[in-house]
Amino acid sequence: MTWMGLIMIIAGGDQWLKYKIEAQEPERFPRPLEGTKDKIWLYRNHNEGFPFGLLEEHKELVRLIPLILASVLTGGLIEKIKSRGKWMEKAALSFVIGGSVSNLYDRYARGYVVDYFSLRFGPLKKIVFNLGDIFIFLGTGIQAILLSKPSCKDKKAGVPAEIKIDKTREIL
């Protein structure tokens, strides 16, 4: 239940921020977020496609693909919840699912995803995103790191996973 609660907190928090942004007059955007020394700017962007507006003319595809992926990930999380441990994997999946659920809600209820802030340094200046996007990115990054590391059993044995030797057969 912890992981489902985390998903709801992420999706609910992102939806609350989107509601606060949408409730303001469009003329108030973009603007710097107070107290950030112009490092974070607030926007009120409506993205009908994938990131960067990709495939915005194919709305059904843009709604269907994330729905399928979020469903598959949710199935994976449910399977992982049955086993003990692996809390980092469960957290990473919960992050991605939470961000996805929020953006999926936008796609189906609003017809677009609300993106509302930008970090004003480096190449990030041109990218406007939302809290859900951050959690999707964070969860995906954690999963990538976890998948790139050898398992604990392999570390204990001192043998990389790719070089396992079958010791059940004896050479005569």
Backbone as JSON Lines, residues from 0, in Angstrom:
{"i":0,"aa":"M","n":[0.83,-1.2,0.0],"ca":[0.0,0.0,0.0],"c":[0.87,1.26,0.0]}
{"i":1,"aa":"T","n":[2.08,1.16,0.54],"ca":[3.0,2.29,0.57],"c":[3.27,2.82,-0.83]}
{"i":2,"aa":"W","n":[3.49,1.92,-1.76],"ca":[3.86,2.33,-3.11],"c":[2.68,2.97,-3.83]}
{"i":3,"aa":"M","n":[1.51,2.47,-3.62],"ca":[0.32,3.09,-4.22],"c":[0.09,4.48,-3.62]}
{"i":4,"aa":"G","n":[0.38,4.61,-2.33],"ca":[0.26,5.92,-1.68],"c":[1.25,6.91,-2.27]}
{"i":5,"aa":"L","n":[2.47,6.45,-2.54],"ca":[3.49,7.31,-3.14],"c":[3.04,7.76,-4.54]}
{"i":6,"aa":"I","n":[2.49,6.85,-5.3],"ca":[1.97,7.19,-6.63],"c":[0.9,8.27,-6.53]}
{"i":7,"aa":"M","n":[0.0,8.1,-5.57],"ca":[-1.09,9.07,-5.4],"c":[-0.56,10.44,-4.95]}
{"i":8,"aa":"I","n":[0.45,10.46,-4.1],"ca":[1.04,11.73,-3.65],"c":[1.7,12.45,-4.82]}
{"i":9,"aa":"I","n":[2.45,11.73,-5.64],"ca":[3.12,12.34,-6.79],"c":[2.09,12.88,-7.78]}
{"i":10,"aa":"A","n":[1.13,12.04,-8.16],"ca":[0.11,12.47,-9.13],"c":[-0.74,13.59,-8.55]}
{"i":11,"aa":"G","n":[-1.13,13.48,-7.29],"ca":[-1.96,14.51,-6.66],"c":[-1.23,15.83,-6.51]}
{"i":12,"aa":"G","n":[0.04,15.77,-6.14],"ca":[0.84,16.99,-6.01],"c":[1.01,17.7,-7.34]}
{"i":13,"aa":"D","n":[1.28,16.93,-8.38],"ca":[1.42,17.52,-9.71],"c":[0.09,18.11,-10.18]}
{"i":14,"aa":"Q","n":[-1.0,17.41,-9.94],"ca":[-2.31,17.93,-10.34],"c":[-2.67,19.21,-9.57]}
{"i":15,"aa":"W","n":[-2.3,19.26,-8.31],"ca":[-2.57,20.47,-7.51],"c":[-1.8,21.66,-8.08]}
{"i":16,"aa":"L","n":[-0.52,21.44,-8.42],"ca":[0.27,22.53,-9.0],"c":[-0.3,22.95,-10.36]}
{"i":17,"aa":"K","n":[-0.72,21.99,-11.16],"ca":[-1.33,22.31,-12.45],"c":[-2.61,23.13,-12.27]}
{"i":18,"aa":"Y","n":[-3.4,22.75,-11.28],"ca":[-4.63,23.49,-10.99],"c":[-4.3,24.94,-10.62]}
{"i":19,"aa":"K","n":[-3.27,25.13,-9.77],"ca":[-2.89,26.49,-9.35],"c":[-2.41,27.31,-10.55]}
{"i":20,"aa":"I","n":[-1.68,26.71,-11.45],"ca":[-1.21,27.41,-12.65],"c":[-2.38,27.75,-13.56]}
{"i":21,"aa":"E","n":[-3.25,26.79,-13.8],"ca":[-4.39,27.0,-14.71],"c":[-5.36,28.04,-14.17]}
{"i":22,"aa":"A","n":[-5.41,28.21,-12.86],"ca":[-6.34,29.17,-12.25],"c":[-5.88,30.61,-12.42]}
{"i":23,"aa":"Q","n":[-4.66,30.83,-12.87],"ca":[-4.13,32.18,-13.03],"c":[-4.34,32.67,-14.47]}
{"i":24,"aa":"E","n":[-4.34,33.97,-14.6],"ca":[-4.5,34.59,-15.91],"c":[-3.31,34.26,-16.81]}
{"i":25,"aa":"P","n":[-3.56,33.89,-18.05],"ca":[-2.46,33.55,-18.97],"c":[-1.45,34.69,-19.15]}
{"i":26,"aa":"E","n":[-1.92,35.94,-19.01],"ca":[-1.04,37.09,-19.19],"c":[0.06,37.17,-18.13]}
{"i":27,"aa":"R","n":[-0.09,36.46,-17.04],"ca":[0.9,36.49,-15.95],"c":[2.12,35.62,-16.25]}
{"i":28,"aa":"F","n":[2.11,34.93,-17.38],"ca":[3.18,33.99,-17.72],"c":[3.87,34.4,-18.99]}
{"i":29,"aa":"P","n":[5.14,34.06,-19.16],"ca":[6.06,33.49,-18.18],"c":[6.55,34.56,-17.21]}
{"i":30,"aa":"R","n":[7.03,34.09,-16.07],"ca":[7.58,34.99,-15.06],"c":[8.5,34.21,-14.13]}
{"i":31,"aa":"P","n":[9.46,34.9,-13.51],"ca":[10.34,34.2,-12.57],"c":[9.59,33.83,-11.29]}
{"i":32,"aa":"L","n":[9.93,32.7,-10.72],"ca":[9.36,32.29,-9.44],"c":[10.06,33.07,-8.34]}
{"i":33,"aa":"E","n":[9.27,33.7,-7.5],"ca":[9.85,34.52,-6.42],"c":[10.76,33.7,-5.53]}
{"i":34,"aa":"G","n":[11.87,34.32,-5.13],"ca":[12.8,33.68,-4.21],"c":[13.8,32.74,-4.86]}
{"i":35,"aa":"T","n":[13.8,32.65,-6.19],"ca":[14.73,31.73,-6.87],"c":[15.83,32.47,-7.64]}
{"i":36,"aa":"K","n":[15.9,33.8,-7.46],"ca":[16.91,34.62,-8.15],"c":[16.89,34.38,-9.66]}
{"i":37,"aa":"D","n":[15.68,34.29,-10.21],"ca":[15.46,34.09,-11.65],"c":[15.98,32.75,-12.17]}
{"i":38,"aa":"K","n":[16.24,31.79,-11.3],"ca":[16.73,30.47,-11.73],"c":[15.59,29.54,-12.14]}
{"i":39,"aa":"I","n":[14.36,29.81,-11.65],"ca":[13.19,29.03,-12.02],"c":[12.12,29.99,-12.53]}
{"i":40,"aa":"W","n":[11.58,29.68,-13.7],"ca":[10.51,30.5,-14.28],"c":[9.24,29.68,-14.36]}
{"i":41,"aa":"L","n":[8.12,30.36,-14.15],"ca":[6.81,29.73,-14.25],"c":[6.22,30.0,-15.63]}
{"i":42,"aa":"Y","n":[5.6,28.98,-16.18],"ca":[4.96,29.06,-17.49],"c":[3.56,28.47,-17.35]}
{"i":43,"aa":"R","n":[2.79,28.64,-18.4],"ca":[1.48,28.01,-18.49],"c":[1.35,27.46,-19.91]}
{"i":44,"aa":"N","n":[2.07,26.37,-20.15],"ca":[2.1,25.77,-21.48],"c":[1.14,24.59,-21.56]}
{"i":45,"aa":"H","n":[0.52,24.43,-22.71],"ca":[-0.38,23.31,-22.97],"c":[0.24,22.47,-24.07]}
{"i":46,"aa":"N","n":[0.68,21.27,-23.73],"ca":[1.35,20.39,-24.67],"c":[0.39,19.27,-25.08]}
{"i":47,"aa":"E","n":[0.01,19.26,-26.35],"ca":[-0.92,18.25,-26.85],"c":[-0.22,17.02,-27.39]}
{"i":48,"aa":"G","n":[1.12,17.02,-27.39],"ca":[1.86,15.88,-27.91],"c":[2.76,15.27,-26.85]}
{"i":49,"aa":"F","n":[3.73,14.54,-27.33],"ca":[4.77,14.0,-26.46],"c":[5.71,15.15,-26.11]}
{"i":50,"aa":"P","n":[6.77,14.91,-25.34],"ca":[7.7,16.0,-25.04],"c":[8.13,16.76,-26.3]}
{"i":51,"aa":"F","n":[8.24,18.06,-26.15],"ca":[8.62,18.98,-27.22],"c":[7.55,19.05,-28.33]}
{"i":52,"aa":"G","n":[6.32,18.65,-28.01],"ca":[5.22,18.73,-28.97],"c":[5.24,17.65,-30.04]}
{"i":53,"aa":"L","n":[6.08,16.65,-29.87],"ca":[6.2,15.58,-30.85],"c":[4.87,14.84,-31.02]}
{"i":54,"aa":"L","n":[4.47,14.63,-32.23],"ca":[3.25,13.9,-32.62],"c":[1.95,14.54,-32.11]}
{"i":55,"aa":"E","n":[1.94,15.85,-31.9],"ca":[0.73,16.49,-31.37],"c":[-0.45,16.39,-32.32]}
{"i":56,"aa":"E","n":[-0.22,16.1,-33.59],"ca":[-1.33,15.95,-34.53],"c":[-1.95,14.55,-34.45]}
{"i":57,"aa":"H","n":[-1.37,13.66,-33.66],"ca":[-1.88,12.28,-33.49],"c":[-2.32,12.08,-32.04]}
{"i":58,"aa":"K","n":[-3.39,12.76,-31.66],"ca":[-3.82,12.77,-30.25],"c":[-4.15,11.39,-29.7]}
{"i":59,"aa":"E","n":[-4.81,10.54,-30.48],"ca":[-5.17,9.21,-29.98],"c":[-3.92,8.39,-29.68]}
{"i":60,"aa":"L","n":[-2.94,8.47,-30.54],"ca":[-1.67,7.76,-30.34],"c":[-0.95,8.31,-29.11]}
{"i":61,"aa":"V","n":[-0.97,9.62,-28.95],"ca":[-0.31,10.27,-27.82],"c":[-1.0,9.9,-26.5]}
{"i":62,"aa":"R","n":[-2.27,9.57,-26.55],"ca":[-2.99,9.14,-25.34],"c":[-2.82,7.64,-25.1]}
{"i":63,"aa":"L","n":[-2.81,6.86,-26.17],"ca":[-2.79,5.4,-26.04],"c":[-1.43,4.85,-25.61]}
{"i":64,"aa":"I","n":[-0.36,5.31,-26.19],"ca":[0.97,4.77,-25.88],"c":[1.31,4.95,-24.39]}
{"i":65,"aa":"P","n":[1.16,6.15,-23.81],"ca":[1.46,6.28,-22.38],"c":[0.52,5.44,-21.5]}
{"i":66,"aa":"L","n":[-0.71,5.26,-21.91],"ca":[-1.65,4.44,-21.15],"c":[-1.18,2.99,-21.12]}
{"i":67,"aa":"I","n":[-0.74,2.48,-22.24],"ca":[-0.23,1.1,-22.31],"c":[1.03,0.96,-21.46]}
{"i":68,"aa":"L","n":[1.96,1.9,-21.61],"ca":[3.21,1.83,-20.84],"c":[2.97,1.93,-19.34]}
{"i":69,"aa":"A","n":[2.09,2.83,-18.93],"ca":[1.79,2.97,-17.49],"c":[1.12,1.7,-16.97]}
{"i":70,"aa":"S","n":[0.29,1.07,-17.77],"ca":[-0.37,-0.17,-17.37],"c":[0.64,-1.3,-17.19]}
{"i":71,"aa":"V","n":[1.57,-1.41,-18.13],"ca":[2.62,-2.44,-18.03],"c":[3.48,-2.19,-16.79]}
{"i":72,"aa":"L","n":[3.88,-0.96,-16.56],"ca":[4.7,-0.64,-15.39],"c":[3.95,-0.92,-14.09]}
{"i":73,"aa":"T","n":[2.66,-0.63,-14.07],"ca":[1.85,-0.9,-12.88],"c":[1.8,-2.41,-12.62]}
{"i":74,"aa":"G","n":[1.65,-3.2,-13.67],"ca":[1.7,-4.65,-13.53],"c":[3.03,-5.11,-12.98]}
{"i":75,"aa":"G","n":[4.11,-4.51,-13.46],"ca":[5.46,-4.84,-12.95],"c":[5.61,-4.49,-11.49]}
{"i":76,"aa":"L","n":[5.08,-3.34,-11.09],"ca":[5.15,-2.93,-9.68],"c":[4.35,-3.89,-8.81]}
{"i":77,"aa":"I","n":[3.18,-4.28,-9.26],"ca":[2.35,-5.21,-8.48],"c":[3.1,-6.52,-8.26]}
{"i":78,"aa":"E","n":[3.8,-7.0,-9.28],"ca":[4.6,-8.22,-9.14],"c":[5.75,-8.01,-8.15]}
{"i":79,"aa":"K","n":[6.42,-6.86,-8.23],"ca":[7.54,-6.58,-7.33],"c":[7.08,-6.44,-5.89]}
{"i":80,"aa":"I","n":[5.88,-5.9,-5.69],"ca":[5.36,-5.71,-4.33],"c":[5.21,-7.06,-3.63]}
{"i":81,"aa":"K","n":[4.96,-8.11,-4.37],"ca":[4.8,-9.44,-3.79],"c":[6.08,-9.96,-3.16]}
{"i":82,"aa":"S","n":[7.22,-9.47,-3.62],"ca":[8.5,-9.94,-3.08],"c":[9.05,-8.95,-2.05]}
{"i":83,"aa":"R","n":[9.86,-9.46,-1.16],"ca":[10.46,-8.62,-0.13],"c":[11.67,-7.88,-0.7]}
{"i":84,"aa":"G","n":[12.02,-6.78,-0.08],"ca":[13.19,-6.02,-0.51],"c":[12.92,-5.27,-1.8]}
{"i":85,"aa":"K","n":[13.99,-5.02,-2.54],"ca":[13.93,-4.31,-3.82],"c":[13.18,-2.99,-3.71]}
{"i":86,"aa":"W","n":[13.35,-2.31,-2.6],"ca":[12.6,-1.06,-2.38],"c":[13.01,0.02,-3.37]}
{"i":87,"aa":"M","n":[14.26,0.04,-3.81],"ca":[14.68,1.06,-4.79],"c":[13.97,0.84,-6.12]}
{"i":88,"aa":"E","n":[13.85,-0.41,-6.54],"ca":[13.15,-0.72,-7.78],"c":[11.67,-0.34,-7.66]}
{"i":89,"aa":"K","n":[11.08,-0.63,-6.51],"ca":[9.67,-0.29,-6.28],"c":[9.48,1.22,-6.26]}
{"i":90,"aa":"A","n":[10.41,1.94,-5.65],"ca":[10.32,3.4,-5.61],"c":[10.46,3.98,-7.02]}
{"i":91,"aa":"A","n":[11.41,3.47,-7.78],"ca":[11.63,3.98,-9.14],"c":[10.37,3.76,-9.99]}
{"i":92,"aa":"L","n":[9.79,2.58,-9.91],"ca":[8.57,2.31,-10.66],"c":[7.43,3.22,-10.18]}
{"i":93,"aa":"S","n":[7.34,3.43,-8.88],"ca":[6.29,4.31,-8.34],"c":[6.47,5.74,-8.83]}
{"i":94,"aa":"F","n":[7.71,6.21,-8.91],"ca":[7.97,7.56,-9.42],"c":[7.47,7.69,-10.85]}
{"i":95,"aa":"V","n":[7.83,6.72,-11.71],"ca":[7.44,6.79,-13.12],"c":[5.92,6.69,-13.25]}
{"i":96,"aa":"I","n":[5.32,5.78,-12.51],"ca":[3.86,5.61,-12.6],"c":[3.14,6.85,-12.08]}
{"i":97,"aa":"G","n":[3.6,7.42,-10.97],"ca":[2.97,8.62,-10.42],"c":[3.0,9.78,-11.4]}
{"i":98,"aa":"G","n":[4.16,10.03,-12.01],"ca":[4.26,11.09,-13.02],"c":[3.41,10.79,-14.24]}
{"i":99,"aa":"S","n":[3.39,9.52,-14.64],"ca":[2.6,9.12,-15.81],"c":[1.11,9.28,-15.56]}
{"i":100,"aa":"V","n":[0.65,8.89,-14.38],"ca":[-0.77,9.0,-14.06],"c":[-1.23,10.45,-14.13]}
{"i":101,"aa":"S","n":[-0.41,11.36,-13.6],"ca":[-0.77,12.78,-13.65],"c":[-0.87,13.27,-15.08]}
{"i":102,"aa":"N","n":[0.12,12.95,-15.9],"ca":[0.1,13.39,-17.28],"c":[-1.01,12.7,-18.08]}
{"i":103,"aa":"L","n":[-1.29,11.43,-17.76],"ca":[-2.4,10.74,-18.42],"c":[-3.73,11.4,-18.08]}
{"i":104,"aa":"Y","n":[-3.9,11.78,-16.83],"ca":[-5.13,12.47,-16.44],"c":[-5.3,13.73,-17.28]}
{"i":105,"aa":"D","n":[-4.21,14.5,-17.42],"ca":[-4.27,15.7,-18.25],"c":[-4.7,15.37,-19.68]}
{"i":106,"aa":"R","n":[-4.08,14.36,-20.25],"ca":[-4.37,14.02,-21.65],"c":[-5.84,13.66,-21.84]}
{"i":107,"aa":"Y","n":[-6.4,12.92,-20.9],"ca":[-7.79,12.47,-21.06],"c":[-8.8,13.52,-20.59]}
{"i":108,"aa":"A","n":[-8.52,14.25,-19.53],"ca":[-9.47,15.23,-18.98],"c":[-9.37,16.6,-19.67]}
{"i":109,"aa":"R","n":[-8.16,17.04,-19.96],"ca":[-7.97,18.38,-20.53],"c":[-7.73,18.36,-22.04]}
{"i":110,"aa":"G","n":[-7.17,17.26,-22.53],"ca":[-6.8,17.19,-23.94],"c":[-5.37,17.66,-24.19]}
{"i":111,"aa":"Y","n":[-4.66,18.01,-23.14],"ca":[-3.27,18.46,-23.21],"c":[-2.64,18.3,-21.82]}
{"i":112,"aa":"V","n":[-1.31,18.29,-21.81],"ca":[-0.57,18.23,-20.55],"c":[-0.14,19.65,-20.2]}
{"i":113,"aa":"V","n":[-0.34,20.01,-18.94],"ca":[0.07,21.33,-18.46],"c":[1.53,21.26,-18.02]}
{"i":114,"aa":"D","n":[2.37,22.06,-18.66],"ca":[3.77,22.2,-18.26],"c":[3.92,23.59,-17.68]}
{"i":115,"aa":"Y","n":[4.66,23.7,-16.55],"ca":[4.59,24.96,-15.83],"c":[5.89,25.52,-15.29]}
{"i":116,"aa":"F","n":[7.02,24.87,-15.44],"ca":[8.23,25.56,-15.0],"c":[9.45,25.15,-15.8]}
{"i":117,"aa":"S","n":[10.45,26.03,-15.72],"ca":[11.7,25.84,-16.45],"c":[12.85,26.25,-15.55]}
{"i":118,"aa":"L","n":[13.91,25.5,-15.61],"ca":[15.14,25.85,-14.9],"c":[15.97,26.71,-15.83]}
{"i":119,"aa":"R","n":[16.36,27.86,-15.39],"ca":[16.97,28.86,-16.26],"c":[18.49,28.8,-16.27]}
{"i":120,"aa":"F","n":[19.02,27.63,-16.62],"ca":[20.46,27.53,-16.83],"c":[20.76,26.42,-17.82]}
{"i":121,"aa":"G","n":[21.85,26.64,-18.56],"ca":[22.27,25.67,-19.56],"c":[21.18,25.38,-20.59]}
{"i":122,"aa":"P","n":[21.2,24.16,-21.11],"ca":[20.22,23.79,-22.14],"c":[18.8,23.66,-21.59]}
{"i":123,"aa":"L","n":[18.65,23.64,-20.27],"ca":[17.32,23.51,-19.67],"c":[16.47,24.77,-19.83]}
{"i":124,"aa":"K","n":[17.08,25.89,-20.21],"ca":[16.34,27.15,-20.38],"c":[15.17,27.01,-21.34]}
{"i":125,"aa":"K","n":[15.33,26.16,-22.33],"ca":[14.32,26.06,-23.38],"c":[13.29,24.97,-23.11]}
{"i":126,"aa":"I","n":[13.42,24.26,-22.0],"ca":[12.52,23.15,-21.71],"c":[11.56,23.54,-20.58]}
{"i":127,"aa":"V","n":[10.28,23.37,-20.83],"ca":[9.25,23.63,-19.82],"c":[8.64,22.28,-19.47]}
{"i":128,"aa":"F","n":[8.57,21.97,-18.19],"ca":[8.08,20.67,-17.77],"c":[7.24,20.81,-16.51]}
{"i":129,"aa":"N","n":[6.85,19.67,-15.94],"ca":[6.04,19.67,-14.73],"c":[6.61,18.67,-13.74]}
{"i":130,"aa":"L","n":[6.04,18.61,-12.57],"ca":[6.51,17.72,-11.52],"c":[6.43,16.26,-11.95]}
{"i":131,"aa":"G","n":[5.37,15.9,-12.66],"ca":[5.23,14.53,-13.16],"c":[6.39,14.15,-14.06]}
{"i":132,"aa":"D","n":[6.8,15.07,-14.94],"ca":[7.93,14.82,-15.82],"c":[9.21,14.57,-15.03]}
{"i":133,"aa":"I","n":[9.41,15.34,-13.97],"ca":[10.6,15.17,-13.14],"c":[10.62,13.78,-12.51]}
{"i":134,"aa":"F","n":[9.47,13.33,-11.99],"ca":[9.43,12.01,-11.38],"c":[9.59,10.89,-12.42]}
{"i":135,"aa":"I","n":[9.07,11.08,-13.61],"ca":[9.28,10.1,-14.68],"c":[10.78,10.01,-14.99]}
{"i":136,"aa":"F","n":[11.43,11.14,-15.13],"ca":[12.86,11.19,-15.42],"c":[13.67,10.58,-14.27]}
{"i":137,"aa":"L","n":[13.33,10.95,-13.04],"ca":[14.04,10.44,-11.87],"c":[13.89,8.92,-11.75]}
{"i":138,"aa":"G","n":[12.66,8.42,-11.88],"ca":[12.42,6.98,-11.78],"c":[13.12,6.21,-12.88]}
{"i":139,"aa":"T","n":[13.1,6.75,-14.09],"ca":[13.78,6.1,-15.21],"c":[15.28,6.08,-14.98]}
{"i":140,"aa":"G","n":[15.83,7.16,-14.46],"ca":[17.27,7.22,-14.16],"c":[17.67,6.2,-13.1]}
{"i":141,"aa":"I","n":[16.87,6.09,-12.05],"ca":[17.16,5.12,-11.0],"c":[17.11,3.7,-11.58]}
{"i":142,"aa":"Q","n":[16.1,3.41,-12.38],"ca":[15.99,2.09,-13.0],"c":[17.21,1.8,-13.88]}
{"i":143,"aa":"A","n":[17.64,2.78,-14.65],"ca":[18.81,2.59,-15.52],"c":[20.05,2.26,-14.71]}
{"i":144,"aa":"I","n":[20.23,2.97,-13.61],"ca":[21.39,2.71,-12.74],"c":[21.3,1.31,-12.14]}
{"i":145,"aa":"L","n":[20.13,0.95,-11.65],"ca":[19.95,-0.38,-11.05],"c":[20.17,-1.49,-12.07]}
{"i":146,"aa":"L","n":[19.71,-1.3,-13.28],"ca":[19.89,-2.32,-14.3],"c":[21.33,-2.44,-14.78]}
{"i":147,"aa":"S","n":[22.09,-1.36,-14.64],"ca":[23.47,-1.39,-15.12],"c":[24.43,-2.01,-14.11]}
{"i":148,"aa":"K","n":[23.99,-2.2,-12.87],"ca":[24.85,-2.78,-11.84],"c":[24.64,-4.28,-11.76]}
{"i":149,"aa":"P","n":[25.73,-5.03,-11.51],"ca":[25.56,-6.47,-11.31],"c":[24.77,-6.74,-10.04]}
{"i":150,"aa":"S","n":[24.07,-7.86,-10.0],"ca":[23.28,-8.18,-8.82],"c":[24.16,-8.43,-7.61]}
{"i":151,"aa":"C","n":[23.57,-8.36,-6.43],"ca":[24.31,-8.56,-5.18],"c":[24.91,-9.95,-5.12]}
{"i":152,"aa":"K","n":[24.21,-10.96,-5.61],"ca":[24.73,-12.33,-5.59],"c":[26.02,-12.41,-6.39]}
{"i":153,"aa":"D","n":[26.04,-11.74,-7.55],"ca":[27.23,-11.76,-8.39],"c":[28.38,-11.05,-7.7]}
{"i":154,"aa":"K","n":[28.11,-9.97,-6.98],"ca":[29.16,-9.24,-6.27],"c":[29.76,-10.1,-5.17]}
{"i":155,"aa":"K","n":[28.89,-10.81,-4.42],"ca":[29.37,-11.65,-3.33],"c":[30.25,-12.77,-3.85]}
{"i":156,"aa":"A","n":[29.9,-13.31,-5.0],"ca":[30.68,-14.4,-5.56],"c":[31.99,-13.9,-6.16]}
{"i":157,"aa":"G","n":[32.06,-12.59,-6.41],"ca":[33.27,-12.02,-6.98],"c":[33.42,-12.31,-8.46]}
{"i":158,"aa":"V","n":[32.37,-12.79,-9.09],"ca":[32.41,-13.12,-10.5],"c":[31.37,-12.27,-11.22]}
{"i":159,"aa":"P","n":[31.76,-11.54,-12.26],"ca":[30.77,-10.76,-13.01],"c":[29.68,-11.68,-13.56]}
{"i":160,"aa":"A","n":[28.49,-11.16,-13.7],"ca":[27.34,-11.94,-14.15],"c":[27.58,-12.59,-15.5]}
{"i":161,"aa":"E","n":[28.35,-11.95,-16.38],"ca":[28.58,-12.48,-17.71],"c":[29.55,-13.65,-17.73]}
{"i":162,"aa":"I","n":[30.31,-13.86,-16.64],"ca":[31.36,-14.87,-16.64],"c":[31.04,-16.0,-15.67]}
{"i":163,"aa":"K","n":[29.8,-16.26,-15.4],"ca":[29.42,-17.36,-14.51],"c":[29.92,-18.68,-15.11]}
{"i":164,"aa":"I","n":[30.44,-19.55,-14.26],"ca":[30.97,-20.83,-14.7],"c":[30.1,-21.94,-14.14]}
{"i":165,"aa":"D","n":[29.75,-22.88,-14.98],"ca":[28.94,-24.0,-14.54],"c":[29.86,-25.0,-13.84]}
{"i":166,"aa":"K","n":[29.77,-25.08,-12.52],"ca":[30.64,-25.95,-11.72],"c":[30.01,-27.32,-11.48]}
{"i":167,"aa":"T","n":[28.86,-27.58,-12.08],"ca":[28.19,-28.86,-11.83],"c":[28.8,-29.99,-12.66]}
{"i":168,"aa":"R","n":[29.54,-29.67,-13.68],"ca":[30.16,-30.7,-14.51],"c":[31.66,-30.75,-14.2]}
{"i":169,"aa":"E","n":[32.16,-31.91,-14.16],"ca":[33.6,-32.07,-13.94],"c":[34.23,-32.47,-15.25]}
{"i":170,"aa":"I","n":[35.39,-31.95,-15.5],"ca":[36.11,-32.31,-16.72],"c":[36.93,-33.54,-16.42]}
{"i":171,"aa":"L","n":[36.81,-34.57,-17.25],"ca":[37.56,-35.82,-17.05],"c":[38.84,-35.84,-17.81]}
